[in-house]
């Protein structure tokens, strides 16, 4: 009976009565195979995109190494086919190449080891449908680390363990209390090129800003049921816009809870106003209605200047004795005002209003007509006769410039200019 070989390791089993006098050579080869199967570390230099890892019967081969160190320069993702497909194999693999390496044995599942990573894999030797499984992936996803020692600290113990790696990768990371930076401001969440997606904050929880938490943002679900911002807020200079898209008669900008109902166009009337904040604050406490304020609609001049000018002009004949009292000035009429007399009808052709008084020149009496030329004409006839036909009748009147006094009979009179001082 001839020699046979083990299915998984290719160790030669010498048949009865075979290899007389040469058992030593075969046995030594078998021991070398066993040694490689148990402890062997083999370097595989890869090139191209495919290669075969073979376990040969009765002879040392690369497929017998326990540990595979992959090197070389494959031109792309490299597939290693484990042969034969009916051999059970267990490998510890280190991928030292710059490409991912796929281990395959049949039409079943494959195991992929990315560049720079390692894995423990096994091939099930199921023939044409054989599959390769990455055991390491199963260890990471299913094995709890409670009680494991890292950096001399026990995970799950009373003292937290330190993880000194630079990156932690996982689908979900759960924190029971807090995720803290090493120092205040010492770590970022995300970066300029790796931004986080949505952030979810529970009801009545705050985002705090500043070392002293001077400003916060909170959804106040159990209070106002609104987003609440505490602390001073400044919109920086530049191209920053604040757009209240829902501003209308029922929603939008509110001041102290009161909705501002003015439109953007109405508010833009203030554009270009040079008043200071102190001048604008004069409006604080104003109780005028919209109708009252609209009296100024269309005014284009400086109201205060006009009032000052009017006050200056009026002030030539008047003086303010108090906030509510106006009186004639002592100098309301100049001492240089001209005094004059007239005979017959009189028209004021002087430059100032005049005070005139007079009488009829005969005893027959008469009616006096006072005419004021105010641009549209106007006159008034006053009968000042005393009823005694034997005496003169008298009149007294202030006539504006252009005004006149006439009588049906001859009259004489005198007057004085009302020239301001």
C-alpha positions as CSV (number, residue, x, y, z in Angstrom):
1,X,0.0,0.0,0.0
2,X,1.5,3.4,-1.0
3,X,1.7,6.6,1.0
4,X,-1.3,9.0,1.7
5,X,-1.3,12.6,2.8
6,X,-3.2,14.6,5.5
7,X,-6.0,16.7,3.9
8,X,-5.2,20.0,5.6
9,X,-1.4,20.0,6.1
10,X,-0.1,17.7,3.3
11,X,1.9,15.5,5.8
12,X,2.9,12.2,4.3
13,X,1.6,9.0,5.9
14,X,3.9,6.1,4.8
15,X,2.1,3.0,3.8
16,X,2.8,-0.4,5.5
17,X,6.0,-1.9,4.3
18,X,6.8,1.2,2.2
19,X,10.1,3.2,2.1
20,X,12.2,0.6,3.8
21,X,15.5,2.3,4.7
22,X,14.3,5.8,3.8
23,X,11.8,6.5,6.5
24,X,14.1,9.1,8.1
25,X,14.0,11.4,5.1
26,X,10.2,11.4,4.8
27,X,9.8,11.7,8.6
28,X,12.2,14.7,8.7
29,X,10.2,16.4,6.0
30,X,7.0,15.7,7.9
31,X,8.5,17.3,11.0
32,X,9.4,20.4,9.0
33,X,5.9,20.6,7.6
34,X,4.5,20.3,11.2
35,X,6.8,23.0,12.4
36,X,5.7,25.4,9.6
37,X,2.1,24.6,10.2
38,X,2.4,25.4,13.9
39,X,4.8,28.3,14.0
40,X,5.9,29.2,10.5
41,X,6.1,32.9,9.4
42,X,6.3,33.3,5.7
43,X,6.9,36.5,3.6
44,X,4.8,36.7,0.4
45,X,5.9,39.2,-2.2
46,X,2.9,40.3,-4.2
47,X,2.7,41.8,-7.7
48,X,-0.1,42.3,-10.2
49,X,-3.6,41.6,-8.9
50,X,-3.8,37.8,-8.3
51,X,-1.7,34.9,-6.9
52,X,-2.2,31.4,-5.5
53,X,-1.4,30.2,-1.9
54,X,-0.8,26.4,-2.3
55,X,-0.4,23.6,0.3
56,X,1.6,20.8,-1.5
57,X,1.4,17.1,-0.4
58,X,4.7,15.9,1.2
59,X,6.7,19.0,0.5
60,X,7.2,22.3,2.1
61,X,5.1,25.1,0.5
62,X,3.9,28.7,1.2
63,X,0.4,27.5,2.0
64,X,1.8,25.8,5.2
65,X,2.9,29.0,7.0
66,X,0.9,29.9,10.0
67,X,1.6,33.6,9.7
68,X,1.6,35.4,6.4
69,X,3.4,38.7,6.0
70,X,2.3,40.4,2.7
71,X,4.7,42.7,0.9
72,X,5.6,43.8,-2.6
73,X,3.9,46.3,-4.8
74,X,0.6,44.9,-6.2
75,X,-0.9,47.0,-9.0
76,X,-4.3,47.1,-7.5
77,X,-6.6,45.2,-5.2
78,X,-4.9,41.7,-5.0
79,X,-6.8,38.4,-4.8
80,X,-5.0,35.4,-3.2
81,X,-6.6,32.0,-3.9
82,X,-6.1,29.3,-1.3
83,X,-5.5,25.9,-2.8
84,X,-6.5,23.2,-2.7
85,X,-10.2,24.2,-2.1
86,X,-10.8,21.2,0.2
87,X,-8.1,22.0,2.8
88,X,-9.1,23.7,6.1
89,X,-6.6,26.5,6.7
90,X,-6.0,29.0,9.5
91,X,-3.9,32.1,8.9
92,X,-2.6,35.1,10.8
93,X,-2.2,37.8,8.1
94,X,-0.4,41.2,8.1
95,X,-1.0,43.3,5.0
96,X,2.1,45.4,4.6
97,X,1.2,46.5,1.0
98,X,-0.5,49.7,-0.2
99,X,-3.5,47.8,-1.6
100,X,-6.3,45.8,-0.1
101,X,-5.9,42.0,-0.3
102,X,-8.8,39.5,-0.8
103,X,-8.5,35.9,0.3
104,X,-10.7,33.4,-1.6
105,X,-11.0,29.6,-1.7
106,X,-14.2,28.9,-3.6
107,X,-17.5,30.6,-4.6
108,X,-18.4,31.3,-1.0
109,X,-17.6,34.5,1.0
110,X,-14.2,36.1,0.8
111,X,-12.2,38.0,3.4
112,X,-10.7,41.4,2.7
113,X,-7.7,42.9,4.6
114,X,-7.2,46.6,3.9
115,X,-3.8,48.1,3.4
116,X,-1.7,48.3,6.6
117,X,-4.1,46.2,8.6
118,X,-4.0,42.6,9.9
119,X,-6.6,39.8,10.5
120,X,-7.1,36.2,11.6
121,X,-8.8,34.3,8.8
122,X,-9.9,30.7,8.2
123,X,-10.8,28.8,5.0
124,X,-13.5,26.1,5.5
125,X,-12.2,23.7,2.7
126,X,-15.8,23.1,1.4
127,X,-14.6,22.5,-2.1
128,X,-15.9,24.6,-5.0
129,X,-18.2,26.5,-2.6
130,X,-15.6,27.1,0.0
131,X,-15.6,30.4,2.0
132,X,-13.1,32.4,3.8
133,X,-14.1,34.2,7.1
134,X,-12.4,37.1,8.9
135,X,-12.5,36.1,12.6
136,X,-11.0,39.4,13.7
137,X,-14.1,41.3,12.5
138,X,-16.3,39.1,14.6
139,X,-14.1,39.6,17.7
140,X,-14.4,43.5,17.4
141,X,-18.1,43.6,16.8
142,X,-19.2,41.0,19.4
143,X,-16.7,40.9,22.2
144,X,-17.3,43.1,25.3
145,X,-14.2,44.7,26.7
146,X,-15.5,44.9,30.3
147,X,-12.7,43.8,32.6
148,X,-10.0,44.1,29.9
149,X,-6.8,45.9,31.0
150,X,-5.6,48.8,28.9
151,X,-2.6,50.9,30.0
152,X,-2.7,49.1,33.4
153,X,-6.3,50.3,34.0
154,X,-9.3,48.0,33.9
155,X,-12.2,48.9,31.6
156,X,-15.3,48.8,33.7
157,X,-13.3,49.3,36.9
158,X,-13.6,52.2,39.3
159,X,-10.7,54.1,37.5
160,X,-11.3,54.8,33.8
161,X,-8.8,53.3,31.4
162,X,-6.7,55.5,29.1
163,X,-6.8,54.8,25.4
164,X,-3.6,56.2,23.9
165,X,-4.4,55.7,20.2
166,X,-5.1,58.6,17.9
167,X,-8.3,57.3,16.3
168,X,-11.4,55.4,17.7
169,X,-13.6,54.0,14.9
170,X,-17.1,52.7,15.6
171,X,-20.6,52.8,14.4
172,X,-22.0,54.1,17.7
173,X,-20.1,55.4,20.6
174,X,-22.2,55.6,23.8
175,X,-21.2,57.9,26.7
176,X,-22.9,57.5,30.1
177,X,-21.9,60.9,31.5
178,X,-19.7,63.2,29.3
179,X,-17.3,63.3,26.4
180,X,-14.5,65.7,27.6
181,X,-11.4,67.3,26.0
182,X,-8.0,66.9,27.6
183,X,-8.1,70.7,28.5
184,X,-10.5,73.6,28.2
185,X,-10.7,74.3,24.5
186,X,-8.2,71.6,23.7
187,X,-10.3,69.5,21.2
188,X,-12.6,70.2,18.3
189,X,-15.8,68.4,17.2
190,X,-15.4,67.9,13.5
191,X,-13.0,69.8,11.2
192,X,-13.0,72.1,8.2
193,X,-12.9,69.0,5.9
194,X,-14.8,66.5,8.1
195,X,-18.0,68.1,9.3
196,X,-20.6,66.3,11.5
197,X,-24.1,65.8,10.2
198,X,-27.2,66.6,12.2
199,X,-26.9,67.4,15.9
200,X,-29.8,66.5,18.2
201,X,-30.3,68.3,21.5
202,X,-32.9,67.2,24.0
203,X,-35.7,69.4,25.4
204,X,-34.6,72.0,27.9
205,X,-30.9,71.3,27.4
206,X,-28.5,74.1,26.5
207,X,-25.5,74.7,24.3
208,X,-23.1,76.8,26.5
209,X,-20.6,79.3,25.1
210,X,-17.5,80.7,26.8
211,X,-15.3,79.5,29.7
212,X,-17.8,81.1,32.1
213,X,-20.8,79.9,30.0
214,X,-21.8,83.6,29.4
215,X,-24.2,82.7,26.5
216,X,-26.5,79.8,25.9
217,X,-29.0,78.5,23.4
218,X,-31.9,76.3,24.6
219,X,-35.2,74.9,23.4
220,X,-37.3,75.8,26.4
221,X,-40.0,73.1,26.0
222,X,-41.3,73.2,29.5
223,X,-41.5,77.0,29.6
224,X,-42.0,79.2,26.6
225,X,-41.9,76.4,24.1
226,X,-39.4,78.5,22.1
227,X,-35.7,78.7,21.3
228,X,-34.2,80.9,24.0
229,X,-30.9,82.7,23.6
230,X,-29.3,84.2,26.7
231,X,-26.3,86.6,26.7
232,X,-25.5,89.6,24.4
233,X,-25.7,88.9,20.7
234,X,-23.8,91.0,18.0
235,X,-24.1,90.4,14.3
236,X,-20.6,91.0,12.9
237,X,-19.9,93.7,10.3
238,X,-19.7,92.5,6.7
239,X,-22.1,90.7,4.5
240,X,-24.1,89.1,7.3
241,X,-27.9,89.0,6.7
242,X,-30.6,88.3,9.2
243,X,-33.8,87.4,7.3
244,X,-37.1,86.9,9.2
245,X,-38.8,85.0,6.4
246,X,-42.2,84.6,8.2
247,X,-42.6,88.3,9.2
248,X,-46.3,89.3,8.6
249,X,-49.2,90.6,10.6
250,X,-49.2,87.6,13.0
251,X,-45.6,86.3,13.1
252,X,-42.1,87.7,12.9
253,X,-40.0,90.3,14.8
254,X,-41.2,91.0,18.3
255,X,-39.8,93.5,20.8
256,X,-40.7,92.6,24.4
257,X,-43.3,90.2,23.2
258,X,-45.0,92.9,21.0
259,X,-45.1,92.2,17.3
260,X,-43.5,94.8,15.1
261,X,-46.2,95.3,12.3
262,X,-44.3,97.8,10.2
263,X,-43.2,96.5,6.8
264,X,-39.6,96.6,5.6
265,X,-40.5,99.6,3.4
266,X,-42.0,101.5,6.3
267,X,-38.9,100.8,8.5
268,X,-36.6,101.8,5.6
269,X,-38.0,105.4,5.9
270,X,-35.4,105.7,8.6
271,X,-32.6,104.9,6.2
272,X,-30.3,107.9,6.0
273,X,-31.4,109.4,9.3
274,X,-28.4,110.9,11.1
275,X,-30.0,111.2,14.5
276,X,-28.0,109.7,17.4
277,X,-29.3,107.0,19.6
278,X,-29.9,109.6,22.3
279,X,-32.1,111.6,19.9
280,X,-33.9,108.5,18.8
281,X,-34.5,107.5,22.4
282,X,-36.6,110.6,22.8
283,X,-39.3,108.4,21.4
284,X,-39.1,106.2,24.5
285,X,-42.5,106.5,26.2
286,X,-44.2,108.4,23.4
287,X,-47.9,107.8,23.4
288,X,-48.8,109.4,20.1
289,X,-51.1,107.4,17.8
290,X,-50.3,106.3,14.3
291,X,-52.6,109.1,13.0
292,X,-50.8,111.7,15.1
293,X,-47.4,110.6,14.0
294,X,-48.5,110.6,10.4
295,X,-49.0,114.4,10.6
296,X,-45.3,114.5,9.9
297,X,-45.6,112.3,6.8
298,X,-44.1,114.2,3.8
299,X,-42.2,116.8,6.0
300,X,-38.8,117.3,4.4
301,X,-37.4,120.2,6.4
302,X,-35.9,120.5,9.8
303,X,-38.9,121.2,12.1
304,X,-36.7,122.5,15.0
305,X,-34.9,125.0,12.7
306,X,-38.2,126.3,11.5
307,X,-39.5,126.7,15.0
308,X,-36.4,128.4,16.1
309,X,-36.6,130.8,13.1
310,X,-40.3,131.6,13.9
311,X,-39.5,132.1,17.5
312,X,-36.7,134.5,16.6
313,X,-39.0,136.5,14.3
314,X,-41.9,136.6,16.8
315,X,-39.4,137.4,19.5
316,X,-38.9,140.9,18.1
317,X,-42.2,142.0,19.5
318,X,-42.9,139.2,22.1
319,X,-41.1,137.7,25.0
320,X,-41.6,134.5,26.9
321,X,-42.3,135.2,30.6
322,X,-42.7,131.5,31.3
323,X,-43.2,128.2,29.5
324,X,-46.9,129.1,29.1
325,X,-47.0,132.9,29.1
326,X,-46.1,135.2,26.2
327,X,-46.1,139.1,26.8
328,X,-45.4,142.2,24.7
329,X,-41.8,143.4,24.9
330,X,-41.1,146.8,26.3
331,X,-39.4,147.6,23.1
332,X,-42.1,146.1,20.9
333,X,-42.3,149.5,19.1
334,X,-39.3,151.5,18.1
335,X,-38.8,155.0,19.4
336,X,-38.0,156.0,15.8
337,X,-41.5,155.0,14.6
338,X,-42.8,157.8,12.4
339,X,-45.8,159.9,13.5
340,X,-48.0,161.4,10.8
341,X,-51.3,163.2,10.1
342,X,-53.7,163.1,7.2
343,X,-56.7,164.8,5.8
344,X,-59.4,163.0,3.8
345,X,-59.4,159.3,3.0
346,X,-56.2,157.4,4.1
347,X,-54.4,154.4,2.7
348,X,-51.4,152.9,4.5
349,X,-48.5,153.0,2.0
350,X,-45.9,152.8,4.7
351,X,-43.6,149.7,5.4
352,X,-45.3,148.9,8.7
353,X,-48.7,148.6,10.2
354,X,-50.1,151.8,11.6
355,X,-52.4,152.9,14.4
356,X,-54.7,155.7,13.1
357,X,-57.4,157.8,14.7
358,X,-59.5,160.6,13.4
359,X,-62.8,162.4,13.1
360,X,-65.2,163.9,10.6
361,X,-64.4,167.4,9.6
362,X,-68.0,168.5,9.7
363,X,-70.9,168.1,12.1
364,X,-72.9,166.1,9.7
365,X,-71.3,162.8,10.7
366,X,-70.5,159.8,8.5
367,X,-69.9,156.1,8.2
368,X,-66.3,154.9,8.1
369,X,-65.3,152.1,5.7
370,X,-62.1,150.1,6.6
371,X,-60.6,148.2,3.7
372,X,-57.8,145.6,4.2
373,X,-56.0,144.6,0.9
374,X,-55.1,141.0,1.8
375,X,-54.6,139.8,-1.7
376,X,-58.3,138.8,-2.1
377,X,-59.8,142.1,-1.0
378,X,-61.9,142.7,2.0
379,X,-63.7,145.7,3.5
380,X,-66.0,146.5,6.4
381,X,-68.2,149.6,6.9
382,X,-68.7,150.7,10.5
383,X,-71.2,153.4,11.4
384,X,-69.6,155.3,14.3
385,X,-72.0,158.2,14.3
386,X,-73.1,159.1,17.8
387,X,-76.6,160.2,16.6
388,X,-75.9,163.9,17.3
389,X,-75.7,165.7,14.0
390,X,-74.1,168.7,15.6
391,X,-70.9,167.0,16.7
392,X,-68.0,165.3,15.0
393,X,-67.8,161.5,14.8
394,X,-64.6,159.7,15.8
395,X,-62.8,156.4,14.8
396,X,-59.6,154.5,15.8
397,X,-58.1,151.5,14.0
398,X,-54.9,149.5,13.3
399,X,-54.3,149.3,9.6
400,X,-52.0,146.8,8.0
401,X,-49.8,147.8,5.1
402,X,-52.1,148.4,2.1
403,X,-55.2,148.9,4.4
404,X,-57.3,152.0,4.0
405,X,-60.1,154.0,5.8
406,X,-62.6,156.1,3.9
407,X,-65.6,158.3,4.8
408,X,-68.6,159.8,2.9
409,X,-67.7,163.2,4.4
410,X,-64.4,165.1,4.9
411,X,-62.3,163.8,7.8
412,X,-58.9,164.4,9.4
413,X,-56.7,162.2,11.5
414,X,-53.2,161.2,12.7
415,X,-51.3,158.0,13.2
416,X,-48.1,156.2,14.3
417,X,-46.1,153.4,12.7
418,X,-46.0,150.2,14.6
419,X,-42.3,149.7,13.9
420,X,-40.7,146.9,16.1
421,X,-37.7,147.6,18.2
